Amino acid sequence: MQKIALSLLLAAAIGMVFATPVLADNEKVRVAITDKNIKGDYEVVHDFGDTFTTELTKKEIKELEKNGVKVEEVGMGQLIDNDKDEQGKGQGKNPPVVCNPTTQKPWGITKVNGGSGGKYNGSPVKVAVLDSGALTTHTDLKNNVVMCKDTTGRRIADGCSDTNGHGTHVAGTIAANGKILGVAPNASLMIIKVCKPAGCYWDDLAEGIVYAADNGAKVISISIGGTSGSTVLENAVNYAQSKGVLVVVAAGNSGPGAVMYPAAYAYSMAIGAIDSNEAVPSFTAVGTNDGDYVKEAGEVEMAAPGVSVESTYKDGCYYTMSGTSMATPHVSGLAAKLWQGNAADTRTYLDNLAKNHDLDGAGDDKTTGFGLPIAP
């Protein structure tokens, strides 16, 4: 399949880098402890039942491990600024923010035949956007946002405010309904802020996944990725599966590297990117697809529009961004628009639509998976 160089279009890179810091003895790190009997001895960040997270020094971690307690560093990554690629190098070549979109239906919305729907049996399908927050008062989003939750522990007055812009952009592609349209403008948006300005912990994301699954989300949209996962994150994705929630995740802007986490988990729908000519941008992660049309760990499931995508932005206006981050909400929106009554049937339906529009003629390939899903 043809690939194109898009070094100037990586401004929206999601490429979160999993950090394993070299710690001083008195420096604290976020860890997960699997021993509920000692939970009362620590300041708990998130409680996942038998496992909880807290912050400990290197010395404290060693003492627990000496006593046979399982301790795992949670890991965190960074949401990349809009003028940086996934290595943090400045690009600054995106089009400027505009307060009137160039069209009501951006090319990606038209490509997947979106721009209407998002209800099932008369009720809006709830899509949880786990990201940097969102401008919930944006004129194109405010009527669709049904709740806002911050799982980062910041507990401050700004709630889900989006200082990055990434989350607002993702939310708009799913369900904007105003000057610009998302794929499913009648869907409901649950905005769950899982990233602090300084970075994103996997347990904050896991808490957001669990919260969404417990509070009526049918679809969870995650445009975040890292090169390594964590047990608490994988458990959260599996929990969402057990609750009948479809988890749609960006494959990662790591090309030609591997699919990132949590997209790499078997249950996650890993989404790659294409441009308006259906070519694959060089930033798209490369899966381990073996051609059997079964999504397995490390594989890309399908692809969607992810280059020069215009959507809502943090200042109440509109911005054009690129990345698998932008491809993912196209599929999340399609899941809401075409909801089949449950997650399993919806996933199968989307898979079959993707197979109907094979992008390279070779079936289940490593960068676009089954193909491009297009609504009937």
JOQUIRA-V389135 format. One record per backbone hydrogen bond with DSSP energy under -1.0 kcal/mol. CO is the residue of the C=O (numbers start at 1). NH is the residue of the N-H. E is the energy in kcal/mol with one decimal. If there is no record, write none. Layout:
# JOQUIRA-V389135
[[CO,NH,E] [CO,NH,E]]
This chain:
# JOQUIRA-V389135
[[2,280,-1.7] [4,282,-1.9] [6,9,-1.9] [10,13,-1.9] [24,27,-1.7] [25,59,-1.2] [29,56,-2.2] [30,74,-2.2] [31,54,-2.1] [32,72,-2.4] [33,35,-1.1] [33,52,-2.1] [35,38,-1.5] [36,39,-1.1] [38,41,-1.9] [39,42,-1.7] [46,53,-2.6] [51,48,-2.7] [52,33,-3.2] [53,45,-3.4] [54,31,-2.9] [56,29,-2.6] [57,61,-2.2] [58,62,-2.1] [59,63,-1.9] [60,64,-2.0] [61,65,-2.4] [62,66,-2.0] [63,67,-1.1] [64,69,-2.3] [65,68,-1.6] [70,34,-1.8] [72,32,-3.2] [75,202,-2.1] [76,19,-1.9] [77,200,-3.1] [81,84,-1.8] [83,91,-3.1] [85,88,-2.2] [89,85,-1.7] [98,318,-2.7] [104,181,-2.8] [106,110,-2.0] [107,111,-2.5] [108,112,-1.8] [109,114,-3.4] [110,113,-1.2] [112,375,-2.3] [117,186,-2.8] [118,125,-2.8] [120,123,-1.8] [123,120,-3.2] [125,188,-2.3] [126,218,-2.6] [126,219,-1.7] [127,190,-2.7] [128,221,-3.3] [129,192,-2.5] [131,194,-2.6] [134,136,-1.5] [135,138,-1.8] [138,141,-2.0] [138,142,-2.8] [140,177,-2.5] [141,144,-2.4] [141,145,-1.3] [144,189,-3.0] [147,191,-2.3] [149,193,-3.1] [156,159,-1.6] [158,161,-2.0] [160,134,-2.6] [165,169,-1.9] [166,170,-2.2] [167,171,-2.6] [168,172,-1.9] [169,173,-1.6] [170,174,-1.4] [171,175,-2.5] [172,176,-2.2] [173,183,-2.7] [174,184,-2.9] [176,182,-2.6] [180,178,-1.4] [183,115,-1.4] [183,116,-1.1] [184,187,-2.2] [188,127,-2.9] [189,146,-2.4] [189,147,-1.1] [190,129,-2.9] [191,149,-2.6] [192,131,-1.7] [193,151,-2.5] [196,199,-1.1] [199,196,-2.5] [200,77,-2.1] [201,205,-1.8] [202,206,-2.7] [203,207,-2.4] [204,208,-1.7] [205,209,-2.3] [206,210,-2.5] [207,211,-2.6] [208,212,-2.5] [209,213,-2.4] [210,214,-2.0] [212,217,-2.1] [218,246,-2.6] [219,128,-3.1] [220,248,-3.2] [221,130,-2.2] [222,250,-2.2] [226,261,-3.2] [230,234,-2.4] [231,235,-2.7] [232,236,-1.6] [233,237,-2.1] [234,238,-2.3] [235,239,-2.1] [236,240,-2.3] [237,241,-1.9] [238,242,-2.1] [239,243,-1.4] [240,245,-2.4] [241,244,-1.7] [246,220,-3.0] [247,269,-2.8] [248,222,-2.9] [249,271,-2.3] [251,260,-2.9] [252,285,-1.7] [254,257,-3.1] [257,286,-3.1] [260,264,-1.6] [261,226,-1.8] [262,265,-1.3] [264,298,-1.8] [269,249,-2.9] [270,301,-2.5] [270,302,-1.5] [271,251,-2.7] [272,304,-1.7] [274,306,-2.7] [275,278,-2.2] [279,275,-2.2] [280,4,-1.7] [281,284,-1.5] [283,255,-3.0] [296,299,-2.0] [298,288,-1.4] [301,370,-3.1] [302,272,-2.6] [304,274,-1.6] [306,323,-3.2] [309,321,-2.6] [311,319,-2.5] [313,316,-1.8] [317,313,-1.9] [318,98,-2.4] [319,311,-2.1] [321,309,-3.1] [323,326,-1.1] [323,327,-1.2] [324,328,-2.2] [327,331,-1.1] [328,332,-2.3] [329,333,-2.6] [330,334,-1.8] [331,335,-2.4] [332,336,-1.6] [333,337,-2.8] [334,338,-2.6] [342,346,-2.0] [343,347,-2.6] [344,348,-2.2] [345,349,-2.3] [346,350,-2.5] [347,351,-2.7] [348,352,-2.3] [349,353,-2.0] [350,354,-2.3] [351,355,-2.3] [352,356,-1.5] [354,357,-1.4] [357,372,-2.0] [363,365,-1.3] [365,369,-1.2] [366,287,-3.4] [368,371,-1.7] [369,365,-1.9] [371,303,-2.3]]
